[in-house]
């Protein structure tokens, strides 16, 4: 497994926070990478080798929770001394899981299914450190109600945004916000892909201090 350092986010020679253990994001998602960078602590990224096929009769919530933990554990085996974050998101339409569409045609079908409906985006996060034996997981459920979209609105949105790597085809941090009539969540970044309130709580519990004095004030 290749691990890529995000030197452009927080250079290792200018570490602004004291981190007893290295932090690794077990995901190649650019959305999760951008969200985690908001915490202003150095971290690395590694791709988890996990089969994401749903189990028979597995609920969207159970699928998201299982995959988040599986991703964190897979990367933690490669980097046993690190604190590893794994996350997964599944769009839940009345119990039916909707993943990343991958192409325009599947995205059209997803949005046609979701128009006028309330969809629960199940966003799970897990934090694992193999060396210390630390393991926690949590889930943020985001209730999203879609407008009664026309076929033209769906097609125009997809051509403009091309959100084919987003669960449920709804890129809410971009033009996708125009698809929606309401969002209900207690963890605002969960819909984008990583619930930072829950993530902060878990990495603090794993021993990484987020609000330690900076080098300038120490």
C-alpha positions in Angstrom: 0.0 0.0 0.0 1.3 3.4 -0.9 0.9 6.2 1.6 0.8 9.8 0.3 1.8 12.7 2.6 -0.3 15.8 2.4 2.7 18.1 2.7 0.8 20.9 1.0 -1.8 20.9 3.7 0.4 20.9 6.8 4.2 20.5 6.2 5.9 18.1 8.6 8.7 20.6 9.3 6.1 23.2 10.4 3.9 21.0 12.6 1.3 23.3 14.2 -0.1 20.8 16.7 1.5 18.2 19.0 0.4 14.8 17.8 1.7 11.8 19.8 0.8 9.4 17.1 0.6 10.0 13.3 -2.8 10.5 11.9 -3.9 8.6 8.7 -7.0 9.1 6.7 -8.0 5.7 5.3 -9.6 7.1 2.2 -8.7 8.5 -1.2 -11.8 10.7 -1.3 -10.9 14.3 -2.1 -14.0 15.5 -0.1 -12.9 13.8 3.1 -9.3 15.0 2.6 -10.5 18.6 2.2 -12.7 18.3 5.3 -10.0 16.7 7.5 -7.6 19.5 6.5 -9.8 22.0 8.2 -8.5 20.7 11.6 -5.1 22.1 10.8 -3.2 19.0 11.9 -0.8 17.0 9.8 -2.1 13.8 8.3 -1.4 11.2 5.7 -3.7 9.4 3.4 -3.8 5.7 2.4 -6.2 3.7 0.3 -8.0 0.9 2.1 -8.3 -2.4 0.3 -11.9 -3.3 1.2 -14.7 -5.1 -0.7 -17.6 -2.7 -0.6 -20.2 -5.1 -1.8 -23.3 -5.0 0.4 -24.1 -8.2 2.4 -27.5 -9.9 1.7 -30.3 -7.9 3.3 -27.9 -5.5 4.8 -29.4 -2.1 5.7 -27.8 1.1 4.4 -27.0 2.1 8.0 -25.3 -1.3 8.8 -23.4 -1.2 5.5 -22.0 2.3 6.2 -21.0 1.3 9.7 -19.4 -1.9 8.6 -17.4 -0.4 5.8 -16.2 2.6 7.9 -14.8 0.2 10.5 -13.4 -2.2 7.8 -11.6 0.6 6.1 -10.0 1.9 9.3 -9.0 -1.6 10.4 -7.5 -2.4 6.9 -5.2 0.7 7.0 -4.4 0.3 10.7 -2.9 -3.1 9.9 -0.5 -1.4 7.5 0.3 1.4 10.0 -0.2 -0.1 13.5 1.3 2.9 15.4 -1.0 5.4 13.7 -4.5 6.7 14.5 -6.5 5.8 11.4 -9.8 7.3 10.3 -12.2 5.3 8.1 -15.5 6.6 6.8 -18.3 5.5 4.5 -21.5 7.0 3.2 -24.6 5.3 1.9 -27.8 7.1 0.7 -30.8 5.4 2.2 -34.0 5.7 0.2 -36.7 4.0 2.3 -34.3 1.2 3.1 -32.7 0.9 -0.3 -29.0 1.7 -0.5 -27.9 4.2 -3.2 -24.1 4.4 -3.7 -22.0 6.4 -6.1 -23.6 6.3 -9.5 -20.4 6.2 -11.5 -21.9 7.6 -14.7 -24.6 9.9 -16.1 -27.3 7.4 -16.8 -27.2 5.9 -13.3 -27.1 9.4 -11.7 -30.3 10.3 -13.7 -32.0 7.2 -12.4 -31.0 8.0 -8.8 -32.2 11.5 -8.8 -35.5 10.5 -10.5 -36.0 8.1 -7.6 -35.2 10.7 -5.0 -37.2 13.7 -6.3 -39.9 14.7 -3.9 -38.5 12.2 -1.3 -36.7 12.4 2.0 -33.4 10.5 1.8 -31.2 9.6 4.8 -27.5 9.9 4.1 -25.9 7.4 6.5 -22.4 8.7 7.1 -20.3 6.5 9.4 -16.8 7.2 10.8 -14.4 4.9 12.7 -11.1 5.5 14.4 -8.7 2.7 15.0 -5.2 2.5 16.5 -4.0 -1.1 16.4 -0.9 -0.6 18.6 -2.9 0.9 21.5 -6.0 -1.2 21.0 -8.2 1.9 20.5 -11.3 1.4 18.4 -14.5 3.6 18.1 -17.2 4.0 15.5 -20.2 6.3 15.2 -22.7 7.4 12.6 -24.3 10.7 11.6 -27.6 10.4 9.8 -28.5 13.4 7.6 -32.2 13.7 6.5 -32.3 15.4 3.1 -35.6 16.3 1.3 -35.3 16.7 -2.4 -37.4 19.1 -4.5 -39.9 17.6 -7.0 -37.3 18.0 -9.8 -38.1 17.9 -13.5 -36.1 15.7 -15.8 -34.6 18.9 -17.4 -33.4 20.1 -14.0 -31.8 16.8 -13.2 -30.1 16.6 -16.6 -28.8 20.2 -16.4 -27.5 19.7 -12.9 -25.6 16.5 -13.8 -24.1 18.1 -16.9 -22.9 21.1 -14.9 -21.7 19.3 -11.7 -20.9 15.8 -12.8 -21.2 14.4 -9.3 -20.7 10.8 -10.3 -18.4 10.0 -7.4 -21.0 11.2 -4.8 -23.4 8.9 -3.0 -26.8 9.6 -4.3 -25.5 12.0 -7.0 -26.1 15.0 -4.7 -23.1 17.3 -4.2 -24.6 19.6 -1.6 -21.5 21.7 -1.2 -21.8 22.7 -4.9 -24.8 23.2 -7.3 -26.5 20.2 -5.7 -27.8 22.5 -3.0 -30.3 23.7 -5.6 -31.9 20.2 -5.7 -32.9 20.3 -2.0 -35.7 21.8 0.0 -34.3 20.9 3.5 -31.4 19.3 5.4 -31.5 18.1 9.0 -28.3 17.1 10.7 -26.5 17.5 14.1 -23.1 17.3 12.3 -22.9 19.8 9.5 -20.1 18.2 7.4 -21.5 14.7 7.5 -23.4 15.2 4.2 -20.2 16.0 2.4 -18.6 12.8 3.6 -17.0 13.1 7.0 -18.8 14.1 10.2 -16.1 16.3 11.8 -17.8 16.8 15.2 -17.8 13.0 15.7 -14.3 12.7 14.1 -12.9 15.3 16.5 -14.3 13.5 19.5 -12.9 10.2 18.5 -9.4 11.3 17.6 -9.2 13.3 20.9 -10.1 10.0 22.7 -7.4 8.3 20.7 -4.8 10.7 22.1 -4.5 13.4 19.5 -4.9 16.9 20.9 -6.6 19.3 18.4 -6.3 22.5 20.4 -2.8 22.3 21.8 -0.8 25.5 21.8 0.9 26.4 18.5 4.6 26.7 18.2 4.4 30.4 18.2 2.6 30.5 21.5 4.4 27.7 23.3 
